[in-house]
Amino acid sequence: MDIFEARLTDLETTADARFSALEASSQRIEESVAHQVFRTSRFVDPNPFESECLGSLGLPNTLSSPGLSKSLALLLNFHLLSTPKSCPNLFTTVKSAVQSAISKEARMGASLLRLFFHDCFVNGCDGSILFDDTSSFIGEKRAAPNFNSVRRFNVIDNIKSAVERACPDVVSCADVLAVTARDSVVILGGPNWKVKLGRRDARTASQGAANSSLPPPTSSLSALISSFSAVGLSTKDMVALSGSHTIGQAQCTNFRARVYNETNIDSSFAQTRQGNCPRTVGSGDNNLAPLDLQTPTKFENNYYKNLVNRRGLLHSDQQLFNGGSTDSLVQSYSKNPGTFNSDFVAAMIKMGDISPLTGSNGEIRKNCRKTN
Ligand code: HEM
């Protein structure tokens, strides 16, 4: 090799190294910008057309952001266009599937809303709760707060299949959960909101994290506050999100101690609940009672009216109105459905923002039960 060839090889090596470094840093910038874009609501569906097109969600706004240099905008453009493509029928597809599932079973909307909560609290809204166990992998379904309790995974499978038929490989299982939760609330008479999209799915799950991140119904007020604060949610978010217990059912094992042993409970309510929840542990453990005694399939503010009347079903429910710092908020939600609705929506959007996987992290799972 003569001196010119050697010099040429040197230059090529340096150029290759610089190019790789540039590529890696572009990738990092893209991921970080995509993440920021997600967090600063630019993924919020800005108009009816864009809202139905994942690929173009907020893109024009994003590209004209003054803070972005032209080259960065191009990178971002490439990044976003090269991942999700449009899915014009996403919202209609999900909504009709949720509607038909709810008409088959009135409790369905509650179960679907809870799935989203149990997904987001465990390492973020990444669809990790949907993984099935395998011989070499233990997921979240058998974690204590989920086992024999979180339900209707089959409905998410059906919705995801319908979405895959409409637009293959574009919409994550995590986003399907987010849209499904919103639609459930709306169909049951609750408030509407624009669901942010663009989350990607985890490739792994953690049973341990599910056991430690989800608050049990035996929680004190301070334990509830800290478990929400651990995922960036305020006490107000916690009180507003707990309003979800205006729909759905709980098992005797989760409210037995409250209806037999507690004193901050309306006595005729306790008696009614004892009727279908025997005192002896192991007897009637799975018997169900409505979380909202009047209207467990209607989404409104009755939950808070119950708390003010000491008719919260779970110990953790009544903690929100028990002489502590959240009493005034509960009072206010019990009287002002509008305030509850707007705080609930704000908190749902915040919950949906917990640690999303964006950029090239995670994947868009085809089948929510397993990695691709
Ligand atoms: C504040 C802390 C919370 C605790 C301790 C808690 C605990 C529970 C428990 C023990 C049940 C009954 C499960 C069973 O007996 O099988 C339940 C049901 C439910 N939870 Fe929560 N929860 C909390 C917050 C939330 C949040 C933030 C949401 C939604 C955003 C939610 C939505 C629901 C729904 C809709 C049901 C009824 C599910 C059904 O009928 O299938 N919960 N919760």
Residues whose N, C-alpha, C, O or C-beta is under 5 A from the ligand:
A	BS01	HEM	R107 A110 S111 L113 R114 F117 N148 S149 P215 P216 P217 L241 S242 S244 I247 G248 Q249 A250 Q251 N254 S316
